[in-house]
Amino acid sequence: MKAPTASGVSAWIRDTSVYRSIVRHGVADTNLNRALVVMENLFLHVHPIKVRAKTLLTKHTYWLGGITLACTAILYATGILLMFYYHPSVPQAYRDMKELQFVVDDGLFLRNLHRWGAHLMVFAAFAHMLRVFYHRAYRPPRQFNWVVGVVLLLATLLLSYTGYLLPWDQLAFWGVSVGTNMVRAAPWIGEPFRFLLLGGHVVSENALLRFYVLHCVVLPVTLILLVSVHIWRVRKDGGVQGPPEPSAPLREEELP
Amino acid sequence: MKRRDFLTMAGVGACACAAAGAGVVTLDFLQPKVLFEPPTRFVAGTALEFPEGTVRFDREHRAYVIGASGGVYAMTAVCTHLGCITRFLSDENVIACPCHGSRFDLEGNVVHGPAPRPLPWIEIKPDGAGNLVVDTASLVPAGTIVRV
């Protein structure tokens, strides 16, 4: 019997009736069908049908946007799992955090993955922003996407900040006390906005619940919508832009 | 085998192993280690507290401890129909379920449907210090009366 090869196995999968009922246009053997595979799939359609070889070079993007997106995926997956054990109430929140660390199987691993993933996401988002800036990718026609990216950076920072309160330990409590006191400095709206944010005048059980809802519902939904727009705009603006082409040397009559 | 085929299979295989491992670890993670439920064993009291004709309903542990002639027995209070908690109606001397109207006599037999089975009897035994200990997780055959 001949050993099955990878291409043989994938050809067999693509021939099954289940696969054919999902991908209705047959095997991706022609350019048209390759395009249809991408365009007729909700998850793939943000992908370009064809990719220029040079955009795959590491120095083209350093994969920084991709790393940020991968962190987002890890944070959603681990965050949903952590929610199975976390009650946003006092003093249960701190106990749940300790239970995750010391009792639940792999709880410490998941919690640390969530925490370090968040740190890496902030770092990668900043590095991505710098990369875009130094590659001049904020210029037209990409100026709109630059603005979306700035809002995404803000959402990332707010997600990190709202997550900071949830362990309900001393670091969280005082970190959020200090941070929300900074909100006070905003003229006129500072005081009322802080009151709304905390659900009171001090960091209390209301604040924990509000930060939890922001952290687990409001900001993640906002982030997913904006990331969708962000990636869609990359496609519409002509794909990722790498380092600018070196300009041609000046002709002799142009020299100063 | 071509190098490309080998690398494809190695890559797909590594991803499959990682996915399977993540699945196993996730299932393990979802098994709770601490349960916020009342313990199945509880002390019902001393034998003297259950003279013949006494029916005591323990709301927290969902069980009846009943004094019979010459002994004591215990029965679950969870209806065998769909799991509601039954009540003892002393004026009718019957155990009734508020959800769908099932009725049981004091030995757990179904007097009126829709309950499909009698109420199971549960273990009750003296602990050596004069107390009777009930274990709601341990079923015993109907008619198992502890002589005291």
Interface residues (C-beta under 8 A of the other chain):
Chain A: A3 T5 A6 S7 L81 F84 Y85 E99 V103 V104 D105 D106 G107 L110
Chain B: M1 K2 D5 F6 T8 M9 V12 V25 T26 D28 F29 L30 Q31 P32 K33 V34
